[in-house]
């Protein structure tokens, strides 16, 4: 059972690799951010699978922290791309 | 292989399918917003089904609830993230190609 879960984790690692290809290729900044977010989610999924496979509940806490940090990465992106750095989505309404 | 193991494998495999679909969608779709659409599928459903599969494996109720918590946190993060990314792409703030060229 544990081996199968670790096999799933390896599969997700491959998918994370593909999502990083989007980070490299991505024409726009938003594409790169999406690739990074998918890599984060893949990391969370892998940690969950490994926590289940190796019976170590502590690894699940690592997944929890990674889920939190993945959210803040996108907030950083929103602030970086907004003109005055405030990151207020409504500030520059599209024409 | 108890019933729980079979359920775990089924849910985790289905979660993997959604994950793969989201990743392929992220790579293949032509437009920023359609990629975002594919990405959130992988985020929510892929992660959710994997978490559901692992809940069957969890010994105590605490581990099961923590798995659910991780999934909920990932969903809320993905929801807000998608809004922010879509807004950033829509207003064309990124340098390279505009998301959808306005007439």
N, CA and C atoms of all chains as a GROMACS GRO file, in nm:
protein
  594
    1UNK      N    1   0.084  -0.120   0.000
    1UNK     CA    2   0.000   0.000   0.000
    1UNK      C    3   0.087   0.126   0.000
    2UNK      N    4   0.189   0.121   0.087
    2UNK     CA    5   0.273   0.241   0.096
    2UNK      C    6   0.345   0.263  -0.035
    3UNK      N    7   0.388   0.151  -0.099
    3UNK     CA    8   0.464   0.169  -0.224
    3UNK      C    9   0.376   0.235  -0.329
    4UNK      N   10   0.248   0.197  -0.331
    4UNK     CA   11   0.160   0.254  -0.434
    4UNK      C   12   0.146   0.404  -0.412
    5UNK      N   13   0.132   0.442  -0.283
    5UNK     CA   14   0.119   0.586  -0.255
    5UNK      C   15   0.245   0.659  -0.296
    6UNK      N   16   0.359   0.597  -0.270
    6UNK     CA   17   0.484   0.663  -0.309
    6UNK      C   18   0.493   0.669  -0.460
    7UNK      N   19   0.437   0.568  -0.529
    7UNK     CA   20   0.433   0.573  -0.675
    7UNK      C   21   0.349   0.689  -0.723
    8UNK      N   22   0.233   0.712  -0.657
    8UNK     CA   23   0.151   0.828  -0.692
    8UNK      C   24   0.229   0.956  -0.670
    9UNK      N   25   0.303   0.962  -0.559
    9UNK     CA   26   0.381   1.084  -0.531
    9UNK      C   27   0.483   1.107  -0.641
   10UNK      N   28   0.543   0.998  -0.691
   10UNK     CA   29   0.640   1.013  -0.800
   10UNK      C   30   0.570   1.064  -0.925
   11UNK      N   31   0.448   1.014  -0.950
   11UNK     CA   32   0.374   1.063  -1.066
   11UNK      C   33   0.348   1.211  -1.056
   12UNK      N   34   0.313   1.256  -0.936
   12UNK     CA   35   0.285   1.399  -0.919
   12UNK      C   36   0.412   1.479  -0.935
   13UNK      N   37   0.525   1.420  -0.896
   13UNK     CA   38   0.652   1.492  -0.915
   13UNK      C   39   0.675   1.516  -1.064
   14UNK      N   40   0.640   1.417  -1.144
   14UNK     CA   41   0.655   1.434  -1.290
   14UNK      C   42   0.564   1.547  -1.339
   15UNK      N   43   0.441   1.552  -1.285
   15UNK     CA   44   0.348   1.658  -1.327
   15UNK      C   45   0.400   1.794  -1.285
   16UNK      N   46   0.462   1.800  -1.169
   16UNK     CA   47   0.519   1.929  -1.124
   16UNK      C   48   0.628   1.970  -1.220
   17UNK      N   49   0.704   1.872  -1.269
   17UNK     CA   50   0.809   1.904  -1.367
   17UNK      C   51   0.747   1.967  -1.491
   18UNK      N   52   0.634   1.910  -1.535
   18UNK     CA   53   0.568   1.966  -1.653
   18UNK      C   54   0.520   2.107  -1.624
   19UNK      N   55   0.468   2.128  -1.503
   19UNK     CA   56   0.415   2.262  -1.474
   19UNK      C   57   0.529   2.362  -1.470
   20UNK      N   58   0.648   2.317  -1.432
   20UNK     CA   59   0.761   2.411  -1.433
   20UNK      C   60   0.798   2.445  -1.577
   21UNK      N   61   0.765   2.357  -1.671
   21UNK     CA   62   0.790   2.392  -1.812
   21UNK      C   63   0.708   2.515  -1.847
   22UNK      N   64   0.586   2.524  -1.792
   22UNK     CA   65   0.506   2.643  -1.819
   22UNK      C   66   0.571   2.765  -1.756
   23UNK      N   67   0.636   2.749  -1.644
   23UNK     CA   68   0.703   2.864  -1.581
   23UNK      C   69   0.813   2.914  -1.674
   24UNK      N   70   0.881   2.823  -1.740
   24UNK     CA   71   0.991   2.864  -1.828
   24UNK      C   72   0.934   2.925  -1.955
   25UNK      N   73   0.834   2.858  -2.014
   25UNK     CA   74   0.788   2.898  -2.146
   25UNK      C   75   0.694   3.017  -2.136
   26UNK      N   76   0.614   3.020  -2.030
   26UNK     CA   77   0.499   3.108  -2.020
   26UNK      C   78   0.520   3.245  -2.078
   27UNK      N   79   0.442   3.288  -2.183
   27UNK     CA   80   0.467   3.422  -2.237
   27UNK      C   81   0.443   3.532  -2.135
   28UNK      N   82   0.332   3.521  -2.062
   28UNK     CA   83   0.302   3.635  -1.973
   28UNK      C   84   0.343   3.602  -1.830
   29UNK      N   85   0.348   3.705  -1.747
   29UNK     CA   86   0.389   3.685  -1.607
   29UNK      C   87   0.285   3.598  -1.537
   30UNK      N   88   0.156   3.616  -1.579
   30UNK     CA   89   0.050   3.539  -1.513
   30UNK      C   90   0.072   3.390  -1.537
   31UNK      N   91   0.117   3.351  -1.659
   31UNK     CA   92   0.142   3.209  -1.684
   31UNK      C   93   0.249   3.156  -1.590
   32UNK      N   94   0.352   3.235  -1.572
   32UNK     CA   95   0.460   3.188  -1.484
   32UNK      C   96   0.408   3.169  -1.344
   33UNK      N   97   0.321   3.262  -1.302
   33UNK     CA   98   0.269   3.249  -1.165
   33UNK      C   99   0.182   3.125  -1.154
   34UNK      N  100   0.107   3.097  -1.261
   34UNK     CA  101   0.021   2.979  -1.256
   34UNK      C  102   0.105   2.854  -1.246
   35UNK      N  103   0.215   2.847  -1.324
   35UNK     CA  104   0.301   2.730  -1.316
   35UNK      C  105   0.356   2.712  -1.176
   36UNK      N  106   0.394   2.825  -1.114
   36UNK     CA  107   0.449   2.815  -0.979
   36UNK      C  108   0.341   2.768  -0.882
   37UNK      N  109   0.217   2.816  -0.904
   37UNK     CA  110   0.110   2.775  -0.813
   37UNK      C  111   0.081   2.626  -0.828
   38UNK      N  112   0.085   2.577  -0.952
   38UNK     CA  113   0.060   2.433  -0.969
   38UNK      C  114   0.173   2.352  -0.908
   39UNK      N  115   0.295   2.404  -0.917
   39UNK     CA  116   0.407   2.333  -0.852
   39UNK      C  117   0.383   2.329  -0.701
   40UNK      N  118   0.331   2.440  -0.645
   40UNK     CA  119   0.303   2.440  -0.501
   40UNK      C  120   0.197   2.338  -0.465
   41UNK      N  121   0.090   2.336  -0.546
   41UNK     CA  122  -0.016   2.240  -0.515
   41UNK      C  123   0.034   2.098  -0.531
   42UNK      N  124   0.119   2.075  -0.634
   42UNK     CA  125   0.177   1.942  -0.650
   42UNK      C  126   0.261   1.904  -0.530
   43UNK      N  127   0.333   2.002  -0.476
   43UNK     CA  128   0.412   1.975  -0.357
   43UNK      C  129   0.325   1.936  -0.240
   44UNK      N  130   0.211   2.006  -0.227
   44UNK     CA  131   0.121   1.973  -0.117
   44UNK      C  132   0.069   1.830  -0.135
   45UNK      N  133   0.031   1.796  -0.259
   45UNK     CA  134  -0.022   1.661  -0.283
   45UNK      C  135   0.084   1.556  -0.252
   46UNK      N  136   0.208   1.585  -0.293
   46UNK     CA  137   0.313   1.486  -0.268
   46UNK      C  138   0.334   1.468  -0.119
   47UNK      N  139   0.335   1.580  -0.046
   47UNK     CA  140   0.359   1.569   0.099
   47UNK      C  141   0.247   1.489   0.165
   48UNK      N  142   0.126   1.512   0.120
   48UNK     CA  143   0.013   1.437   0.178
   48UNK      C  144   0.030   1.289   0.152
   49UNK      N  145   0.066   1.254   0.027
   49UNK     CA  146   0.082   1.113  -0.006
   49UNK      C  147   0.194   1.051   0.077
   50UNK      N  148   0.303   1.125   0.092
   50UNK     CA  149   0.414   1.069   0.169
   50UNK      C  150   0.377   1.056   0.316
   51UNK      N  151   0.297   1.151   0.365
   51UNK     CA  152   0.253   1.139   0.505
   51UNK      C  153   0.170   1.012   0.522
   52UNK      N  154   0.085   0.983   0.422
   52UNK     CA  155   0.005   0.862   0.431
   52UNK      C  156   0.088   0.737   0.414
   53UNK      N  157   0.190   0.745   0.327
   53UNK     CA  158   0.268   0.625   0.296
   53UNK      C  159   0.361   0.590   0.412
   54UNK      N  160   0.426   0.693   0.472
   54UNK     CA  161   0.529   0.661   0.571
   54UNK      C  162   0.475   0.672   0.713
   55UNK      N  163   0.342   0.693   0.728
   55UNK     CA  164   0.281   0.699   0.862
   55UNK      C  165   0.351   0.798   0.951
   56UNK      N  166   0.383   0.915   0.897
   56UNK     CA  167   0.442   1.020   0.981
   56UNK      C  168   0.347   1.139   0.975
   57UNK      N  169   0.266   1.162   1.080
   57UNK     CA  170   0.173   1.274   1.075
   57UNK      C  171   0.242   1.408   1.066
   58UNK      N  172   0.372   1.414   1.107
   58UNK     CA  173   0.441   1.544   1.104
   58UNK      C  174   0.451   1.596   0.961
   59UNK      N  175   0.461   1.505   0.863
   59UNK     CA  176   0.476   1.551   0.725
   59UNK      C  177   0.350   1.625   0.681
   60UNK      N  178   0.237   1.588   0.744
   60UNK     CA  179   0.112   1.657   0.707
   60UNK      C  180   0.118   1.803   0.750
   61UNK      N  181   0.185   1.830   0.861
   61UNK     CA  182   0.197   1.971   0.902
   61UNK      C  183   0.280   2.048   0.801
   62UNK      N  184   0.380   1.982   0.743
   62UNK     CA  185   0.460   2.048   0.641
   62UNK      C  186   0.371   2.085   0.523
   63UNK      N  187   0.279   1.993   0.487
   63UNK     CA  188   0.188   2.021   0.375
   63UNK      C  189   0.099   2.140   0.409
   64UNK      N  190   0.059   2.148   0.536
   64UNK     CA  191  -0.027   2.260   0.578
   64UNK      C  192   0.047   2.392   0.561
   65UNK      N  193   0.173   2.393   0.603
   65UNK     CA  194   0.250   2.518   0.593
   65UNK      C  195   0.272   2.554   0.447
   66UNK      N  196   0.299   2.453   0.364
   66UNK     CA  197   0.321   2.481   0.222
   66UNK      C  198   0.195   2.536   0.159
   67UNK      N  199   0.078   2.484   0.200
   67UNK     CA  200  -0.048   2.536   0.146
   67UNK      C  201  -0.062   2.684   0.181
   68UNK      N  202  -0.022   2.720   0.302
   68UNK     CA  203  -0.031   2.860   0.344
   68UNK      C  204   0.065   2.947   0.263
   69UNK      N  205   0.187   2.897   0.245
   69UNK     CA  206   0.288   2.980   0.176
   69UNK      C  207   0.253   2.995   0.029
   70UNK      N  208   0.192   2.890  -0.030
   70UNK     CA  209   0.156   2.901  -0.172
   70UNK      C  210   0.057   3.016  -0.191
   71UNK      N  211  -0.029   3.037  -0.092
   71UNK     CA  212  -0.126   3.146  -0.104
   71UNK      C  213  -0.053   3.280  -0.104
   72UNK      N  214   0.047   3.291  -0.015
   72UNK     CA  215   0.114   3.422  -0.005
   72UNK      C  216   0.200   3.451  -0.127
   73UNK      N  217   0.243   3.345  -0.196
   73UNK     CA  218   0.322   3.371  -0.317
   73UNK      C  219   0.239   3.448  -0.418
   74UNK      N  220   0.111   3.410  -0.428
   74UNK     CA  221   0.028   3.476  -0.528
   74UNK      C  222  -0.003   3.619  -0.484
   75UNK      N  223  -0.016   3.639  -0.354
   75UNK     CA  224  -0.039   3.776  -0.307
   75UNK      C  225   0.080   3.862  -0.345
   76UNK      N  226   0.201   3.805  -0.329
   76UNK     CA  227   0.322   3.878  -0.368
   76UNK      C  228   0.318   3.912  -0.516
   77UNK      N  229   0.269   3.817  -0.596
   77UNK     CA  230   0.261   3.842  -0.740
   77UNK      C  231   0.164   3.956  -0.767
   78UNK      N  232   0.049   3.955  -0.698
   78UNK     CA  233  -0.051   4.060  -0.725
   78UNK      C  234   0.007   4.196  -0.688
   79UNK      N  235   0.081   4.198  -0.578
   79UNK     CA  236   0.137   4.329  -0.539
   79UNK      C  237   0.244   4.372  -0.636
   80UNK      N  238   0.319   4.274  -0.690
   80UNK     CA  239   0.430   4.311  -0.778
   80UNK      C  240   0.378   4.365  -0.910
   81UNK      N  241   0.264   4.312  -0.955
   81UNK     CA  242   0.220   4.356  -1.088
   81UNK      C  243   0.129   4.477  -1.080
   82UNK      N  244   0.090   4.519  -0.960
   82UNK     CA  245   0.000   4.635  -0.959
   82UNK      C  246   0.085   4.763  -0.966
   83UNK      N  247   0.036   4.867  -1.036
   83UNK     CA  248   0.119   4.986  -1.063
   83UNK      C  249   0.179   5.046  -0.937
   84UNK      N  250   0.096   5.068  -0.833
   84UNK     CA  251   0.153   5.139  -0.717
   84UNK      C  252   0.194   5.040  -0.608
   85UNK      N  253   0.194   4.909  -0.642
   85UNK     CA  254   0.246   4.815  -0.545
   85UNK      C  255   0.149   4.781  -0.435
   86UNK      N  256   0.028   4.842  -0.440
   86UNK     CA  257  -0.066   4.811  -0.332
   86UNK      C  258  -0.132   4.676  -0.359
   87UNK      N  259  -0.142   4.640  -0.486
   87UNK     CA  260  -0.201   4.510  -0.518
   87UNK      C  261  -0.351   4.509  -0.505
   88UNK      N  262  -0.413   4.630  -0.507
   88UNK     CA  263  -0.559   4.635  -0.495
   88UNK      C  264  -0.619   4.596  -0.630
   89UNK      N  265  -0.691   4.482  -0.637
   89UNK     CA  266  -0.739   4.435  -0.768
   89UNK      C  267  -0.829   4.538  -0.838
   90UNK      N  268  -0.904   4.618  -0.755
   90UNK     CA  269  -1.001   4.704  -0.823
   90UNK      C  270  -0.940   4.838  -0.863
   91UNK      N  271  -0.813   4.859  -0.830
   91UNK     CA  272  -0.764   4.997  -0.846
   91UNK      C  273  -0.764   5.036  -0.993
   92UNK      N  274  -0.718   4.943  -1.082
   92UNK     CA  275  -0.711   4.985  -1.222
   92UNK      C  276  -0.815   4.905  -1.298
   93UNK      N  277  -0.937   4.950  -1.295
   93UNK     CA  278  -1.042   4.873  -1.364
   93UNK      C  279  -1.013   4.875  -1.512
   94UNK      N  280  -1.032   4.761  -1.582
   94UNK     CA  281  -1.006   4.759  -1.727
   94UNK      C  282  -1.102   4.855  -1.796
   95UNK      N  283  -1.060   4.912  -1.910
   95UNK     CA  284  -1.147   5.011  -1.977
   95UNK      C  285  -1.278   4.946  -2.024
   96UNK      N  286  -0.590  -0.644   0.114
   96UNK     CA  287  -0.642  -0.518   0.062
   96UNK      C  288  -0.785  -0.499   0.115
   97UNK      N  289  -0.795  -0.419   0.221
   97UNK     CA  290  -0.929  -0.398   0.277
   97UNK      C  291  -1.007  -0.303   0.187
   98UNK      N  292  -1.132  -0.285   0.224
   98UNK     CA  293  -1.216  -0.196   0.144
   98UNK      C  294  -1.155  -0.056   0.145
   99UNK      N  295  -1.102  -0.017   0.262
   99UNK     CA  296  -1.047   0.119   0.270
   99UNK      C  297  -0.931   0.135   0.173
  100UNK      N  298  -0.845   0.029   0.163
  100UNK     CA  299  -0.732   0.042   0.071
  100UNK      C  300  -0.782   0.061  -0.071
  101UNK      N  301  -0.882  -0.016  -0.108
  101UNK     CA  302  -0.933  -0.004  -0.245
  101UNK      C  303  -0.990   0.135  -0.268
  102UNK      N  304  -1.064   0.184  -0.167
  102UNK     CA  305  -1.120   0.318  -0.182
  102UNK      C  306  -1.008   0.421  -0.195
  103UNK      N  307  -0.904   0.402  -0.115
  103UNK     CA  308  -0.792   0.497  -0.121
  103UNK      C  309  -0.731   0.497  -0.260
  104UNK      N  310  -0.706   0.378  -0.313
  104UNK     CA  311  -0.643   0.371  -0.446
  104UNK      C  312  -0.734   0.434  -0.550
  105UNK      N  313  -0.865   0.405  -0.541
  105UNK     CA  314  -0.956   0.460  -0.642
  105UNK      C  315  -0.955   0.613  -0.637
  106UNK      N  316  -0.970   0.669  -0.516
  106UNK     CA  317  -0.976   0.815  -0.505
  106UNK      C  318  -0.844   0.878  -0.545
  107UNK      N  319  -0.733   0.818  -0.501
  107UNK     CA  320  -0.603   0.878  -0.533
  107UNK      C  321  -0.579   0.871  -0.683
  108UNK      N  322  -0.620   0.760  -0.746
  108UNK     CA  323  -0.599   0.749  -0.890
  108UNK      C  324  -0.682   0.855  -0.962
  109UNK      N  325  -0.807   0.872  -0.918
  109UNK     CA  326  -0.891   0.973  -0.981
  109UNK      C  327  -0.832   1.112  -0.960
  110UNK      N  328  -0.777   1.134  -0.840
  110UNK     CA  329  -0.713   1.264  -0.813
  110UNK      C  330  -0.596   1.286  -0.906
  111UNK      N  331  -0.521   1.178  -0.930
  111UNK     CA  332  -0.408   1.190  -1.021
  111UNK      C  333  -0.455   1.225  -1.161
  112UNK      N  334  -0.569   1.166  -1.202
  112UNK     CA  335  -0.621   1.194  -1.337
  112UNK      C  336  -0.651   1.343  -1.348
  113UNK      N  337  -0.717   1.399  -1.246
  113UNK     CA  338  -0.749   1.542  -1.254
  113UNK      C  339  -0.622   1.626  -1.251
  114UNK      N  340  -0.526   1.580  -1.171
  114UNK     CA  341  -0.399   1.654  -1.166
  114UNK      C  342  -0.334   1.656  -1.303
  115UNK      N  343  -0.332   1.538  -1.366
  115UNK     CA  344  -0.269   1.531  -1.498
  115UNK      C  345  -0.346   1.616  -1.598
  116UNK      N  346  -0.480   1.611  -1.589
  116UNK     CA  347  -0.560   1.690  -1.682
  116UNK      C  348  -0.531   1.839  -1.662
  117UNK      N  349  -0.521   1.882  -1.536
  117UNK     CA  350  -0.493   2.023  -1.511
  117UNK      C  351  -0.357   2.063  -1.563
  118UNK      N  352  -0.259   1.975  -1.546
  118UNK     CA  353  -0.124   2.010  -1.592
  118UNK      C  354  -0.118   2.015  -1.743
  119UNK      N  355  -0.179   1.915  -1.808
  119UNK     CA  356  -0.178   1.916  -1.955
  119UNK      C  357  -0.255   2.038  -2.004
  120UNK      N  358  -0.367   2.069  -1.936
  120UNK     CA  359  -0.443   2.188  -1.975
  120UNK      C  360  -0.359   2.313  -1.960
  121UNK      N  361  -0.281   2.318  -1.852
  121UNK     CA  362  -0.198   2.437  -1.831
  121UNK      C  363  -0.096   2.452  -1.943
  122UNK      N  364  -0.052   2.339  -1.998
  122UNK     CA  365   0.052   2.347  -2.102
  122UNK      C  366  -0.008   2.370  -2.238
  123UNK      N  367  -0.128   2.318  -2.262
  123UNK     CA  368  -0.176   2.313  -2.400
  123UNK      C  369  -0.270   2.427  -2.434
  124UNK      N  370  -0.338   2.486  -2.337
  124UNK     CA  371  -0.444   2.582  -2.373
  124UNK      C  372  -0.383   2.710  -2.427
  125UNK      N  373  -0.454   2.775  -2.521
  125UNK     CA  374  -0.393   2.889  -2.592
  125UNK      C  375  -0.392   3.017  -2.511
  126UNK      N  376  -0.491   3.034  -2.418
  126UNK     CA  377  -0.511   3.166  -2.362
  126UNK      C  378  -0.487   3.162  -2.211
  127UNK      N  379  -0.452   3.277  -2.153
  127UNK     CA  380  -0.417   3.280  -2.010
  127UNK      C  381  -0.535   3.232  -1.928
  128UNK      N  382  -0.654   3.283  -1.962
  128UNK     CA  383  -0.770   3.252  -1.878
  128UNK      C  384  -0.811   3.107  -1.890
  129UNK      N  385  -0.796   3.050  -2.012
  129UNK     CA  386  -0.833   2.908  -2.023
  129UNK      C  387  -0.731   2.823  -1.946
  130UNK      N  388  -0.606   2.866  -1.946
  130UNK     CA  389  -0.507   2.790  -1.866
  130UNK      C  390  -0.543   2.799  -1.719
  131UNK      N  391  -0.587   2.918  -1.679
  131UNK     CA  392  -0.623   2.932  -1.538
  131UNK      C  393  -0.739   2.840  -1.504
  132UNK      N  394  -0.831   2.827  -1.600
  132UNK     CA  395  -0.945   2.738  -1.579
  132UNK      C  396  -0.897   2.596  -1.557
  133UNK      N  397  -0.802   2.552  -1.640
  133UNK     CA  398  -0.752   2.415  -1.626
  133UNK      C  399  -0.676   2.400  -1.495
  134UNK      N  400  -0.600   2.505  -1.460
  134UNK     CA  401  -0.516   2.494  -1.340
  134UNK      C  402  -0.601   2.474  -1.216
  135UNK      N  403  -0.712   2.549  -1.205
  135UNK     CA  404  -0.790   2.536  -1.082
  135UNK      C  405  -0.855   2.399  -1.072
  136UNK      N  406  -0.877   2.333  -1.186
  136UNK     CA  407  -0.931   2.195  -1.175
  136UNK      C  408  -0.830   2.108  -1.103
  137UNK      N  409  -0.704   2.120  -1.148
  137UNK     CA  410  -0.603   2.036  -1.085
  137UNK      C  411  -0.593   2.069  -0.937
  138UNK      N  412  -0.596   2.201  -0.908
  138UNK     CA  413  -0.581   2.241  -0.769
  138UNK      C  414  -0.690   2.180  -0.684
  139UNK      N  415  -0.815   2.210  -0.719
  139UNK     CA  416  -0.923   2.175  -0.627
  139UNK      C  417  -0.954   2.027  -0.631
  140UNK      N  418  -0.983   1.975  -0.750
  140UNK     CA  419  -1.031   1.838  -0.757
  140UNK      C  420  -0.918   1.739  -0.736
  141UNK      N  421  -0.804   1.764  -0.800
  141UNK     CA  422  -0.695   1.668  -0.787
  141UNK      C  423  -0.653   1.655  -0.643
  142UNK      N  424  -0.631   1.770  -0.580
  142UNK     CA  425  -0.586   1.767  -0.441
  142UNK      C  426  -0.696   1.711  -0.352
  143UNK      N  427  -0.822   1.749  -0.382
  143UNK     CA  428  -0.932   1.704  -0.298
  143UNK      C  429  -0.948   1.554  -0.302
  144UNK      N  430  -0.939   1.495  -0.419
  144UNK     CA  431  -0.958   1.350  -0.428
  144UNK      C  432  -0.841   1.277  -0.364
  145UNK      N  433  -0.721   1.332  -0.377
  145UNK     CA  434  -0.608   1.267  -0.311
  145UNK      C  435  -0.627   1.275  -0.160
  146UNK      N  436  -0.670   1.391  -0.113
  146UNK     CA  437  -0.692   1.405   0.032
  146UNK      C  438  -0.804   1.310   0.078
  147UNK      N  439  -0.911   1.300  -0.004
  147UNK     CA  440  -1.019   1.210   0.032
  147UNK      C  441  -0.968   1.067   0.039
  148UNK      N  442  -0.884   1.030  -0.060
  148UNK     CA  443  -0.831   0.895  -0.059
  148UNK      C  444  -0.749   0.869   0.066
  149UNK      N  445  -0.672   0.971   0.108
  149UNK     CA  446  -0.585   0.950   0.223
  149UNK      C  447  -0.663   0.953   0.353
  150UNK      N  448  -0.782   1.015   0.351
  150UNK     CA  449  -0.861   1.017   0.475
  150UNK      C  450  -0.896   0.874   0.514
  151UNK      N  451  -0.917   0.786   0.413
  151UNK     CA  452  -0.948   0.646   0.446
  151UNK      C  453  -0.830   0.581   0.518
  152UNK      N  454  -0.709   0.631   0.489
  152UNK     CA  455  -0.591   0.569   0.550
  152UNK      C  456  -0.561   0.628   0.686
  153UNK      N  457  -0.623   0.739   0.720
  153UNK     CA  458  -0.582   0.810   0.842
  153UNK      C  459  -0.620   0.726   0.963
  154UNK      N  460  -0.527   0.715   1.062
  154UNK     CA  461  -0.557   0.636   1.182
  154UNK      C  462  -0.662   0.709   1.264
  155UNK      N  463  -0.626   0.826   1.314
  155UNK     CA  464  -0.718   0.894   1.406
  155UNK      C  465  -0.801   0.996   1.332
  156UNK      N  466  -0.898   1.050   1.404
  156UNK     CA  467  -0.984   1.153   1.347
  156UNK      C  468  -0.903   1.280   1.326
  157UNK      N  469  -0.800   1.301   1.408
  157UNK     CA  470  -0.723   1.426   1.398
  157UNK      C  471  -0.653   1.432   1.263
  158UNK      N  472  -0.592   1.321   1.223
  158UNK     CA  473  -0.521   1.322   1.093
  158UNK      C  474  -0.619   1.344   0.980
  159UNK      N  475  -0.736   1.282   0.989
  159UNK     CA  476  -0.835   1.299   0.882
  159UNK      C  477  -0.879   1.445   0.874
  160UNK      N  478  -0.903   1.506   0.990
  160UNK     CA  479  -0.946   1.647   0.989
  160UNK      C  480  -0.835   1.736   0.938
  161UNK      N  481  -0.710   1.699   0.968
  161UNK     CA  482  -0.599   1.783   0.921
  161UNK      C  483  -0.588   1.773   0.769
  162UNK      N  484  -0.613   1.654   0.715
  162UNK     CA  485  -0.611   1.641   0.569
  162UNK      C  486  -0.719   1.730   0.508
  163UNK      N  487  -0.836   1.728   0.572
  163UNK     CA  488  -0.945   1.812   0.520
  163UNK      C  489  -0.906   1.959   0.529
  164UNK      N  490  -0.838   1.995   0.637
  164UNK     CA  491  -0.800   2.135   0.657
  164UNK      C  492  -0.701   2.179   0.549
  165UNK      N  493  -0.606   2.090   0.517
  165UNK     CA  494  -0.508   2.126   0.414
  165UNK      C  495  -0.580   2.150   0.282
  166UNK      N  496  -0.678   2.064   0.254
  166UNK     CA  497  -0.750   2.079   0.127
  166UNK      C  498  -0.830   2.209   0.126
  167UNK      N  499  -0.897   2.239   0.237
  167UNK     CA  500  -0.977   2.362   0.241
  167UNK      C  501  -0.886   2.483   0.225
  168UNK      N  502  -0.771   2.480   0.293
  168UNK     CA  503  -0.680   2.594   0.281
  168UNK      C  504  -0.632   2.607   0.138
  169UNK      N  505  -0.604   2.494   0.074
  169UNK     CA  506  -0.557   2.500  -0.065
  169UNK      C  507  -0.668   2.554  -0.155
  170UNK      N  508  -0.792   2.518  -0.126
  170UNK     CA  509  -0.904   2.567  -0.209
  170UNK      C  510  -0.919   2.717  -0.193
  171UNK      N  511  -0.918   2.765  -0.069
  171UNK     CA  512  -0.934   2.911  -0.051
  171UNK      C  513  -0.818   2.985  -0.116
  172UNK      N  514  -0.697   2.929  -0.102
  172UNK     CA  515  -0.581   2.993  -0.164
  172UNK      C  516  -0.597   2.994  -0.315
  173UNK      N  517  -0.644   2.883  -0.371
  173UNK     CA  518  -0.656   2.875  -0.517
  173UNK      C  519  -0.765   2.970  -0.566
  174UNK      N  520  -0.873   2.983  -0.486
  174UNK     CA  521  -0.982   3.071  -0.529
  174UNK      C  522  -0.932   3.215  -0.538
  175UNK      N  523  -0.870   3.263  -0.430
  175UNK     CA  524  -0.824   3.402  -0.434
  175UNK      C  525  -0.713   3.419  -0.537
  176UNK      N  526  -0.628   3.317  -0.547
  176UNK     CA  527  -0.517   3.329  -0.642
  176UNK      C  528  -0.570   3.343  -0.784
  177UNK      N  529  -0.672   3.265  -0.815
  177UNK     CA  530  -0.723   3.272  -0.953
  177UNK      C  531  -0.778   3.410  -0.981
  178UNK      N  532  -0.850   3.467  -0.881
  178UNK     CA  533  -0.902   3.603  -0.904
  178UNK      C  534  -0.789   3.701  -0.930
  179UNK      N  535  -0.685   3.694  -0.847
  179UNK     CA  536  -0.576   3.790  -0.861
  179UNK      C  537  -0.503   3.772  -0.994
  180UNK      N  538  -0.478   3.646  -1.031
  180UNK     CA  539  -0.405   3.623  -1.156
  180UNK      C  540  -0.490   3.668  -1.274
  181UNK      N  541  -0.621   3.635  -1.270
  181UNK     CA  542  -0.706   3.673  -1.382
  181UNK      C  543  -0.712   3.824  -1.394
  182UNK      N  544  -0.723   3.892  -1.278
  182UNK     CA  545  -0.729   4.039  -1.282
  182UNK      C  546  -0.598   4.094  -1.338
  183UNK      N  547  -0.485   4.039  -1.295
  183UNK     CA  548  -0.356   4.090  -1.343
  183UNK      C  549  -0.342   4.065  -1.492
  184UNK      N  550  -0.390   3.947  -1.538
  184UNK     CA  551  -0.376   3.918  -1.681
  184UNK      C  552  -0.472   4.005  -1.762
  185UNK      N  553  -0.593   4.028  -1.705
  185UNK     CA  554  -0.694   4.101  -1.782
  185UNK      C  555  -0.648   4.242  -1.808
  186UNK      N  556  -0.592   4.308  -1.706
  186UNK     CA  557  -0.557   4.448  -1.725
  186UNK      C  558  -0.424   4.461  -1.800
  187UNK      N  559  -0.370   4.346  -1.849
  187UNK     CA  560  -0.254   4.355  -1.934
  187UNK      C  561  -0.134   4.414  -1.863
  188UNK      N  562  -0.123   4.390  -1.732
  188UNK     CA  563  -0.011   4.452  -1.660
  188UNK      C  564   0.118   4.378  -1.690
  189UNK      N  565   0.108   4.255  -1.743
  189UNK     CA  566   0.233   4.184  -1.766
  189UNK      C  567   0.291   4.227  -1.901
  190UNK      N  568   0.415   4.210  -1.918
  190UNK     CA  569   0.487   4.278  -2.026
  190UNK      C  570   0.465   4.208  -2.161
  191UNK      N  571   0.472   4.076  -2.166
  191UNK     CA  572   0.486   4.014  -2.297
  191UNK      C  573   0.361   4.030  -2.380
  192UNK      N  574   0.287   3.919  -2.402
  192UNK     CA  575   0.173   3.931  -2.495
  192UNK      C  576   0.050   3.964  -2.411
  193UNK      N  577  -0.035   4.054  -2.457
  193UNK     CA  578  -0.158   4.085  -2.382
  193UNK      C  579  -0.247   3.963  -2.376
  194UNK      N  580  -0.320   3.949  -2.266
  194UNK     CA  581  -0.402   3.828  -2.249
  194UNK      C  582  -0.503   3.820  -2.362
  195UNK      N  583  -0.593   3.923  -2.372
  195UNK     CA  584  -0.684   3.919  -2.487
  195UNK      C  585  -0.685   4.058  -2.549
  196UNK      N  586  -0.629   4.070  -2.668
  196UNK     CA  587  -0.615   4.203  -2.730
  196UNK      C  588  -0.752   4.270  -2.745
  197UNK      N  589  -0.770   4.384  -2.686
  197UNK     CA  590  -0.901   4.452  -2.693
  197UNK      C  591  -0.916   4.514  -2.830
  198UNK      N  592  -1.043   4.523  -2.882
  198UNK     CA  593  -1.058   4.582  -3.017
  198UNK      C  594  -1.015   4.728  -3.016
   0.00000   0.00000   0.00000
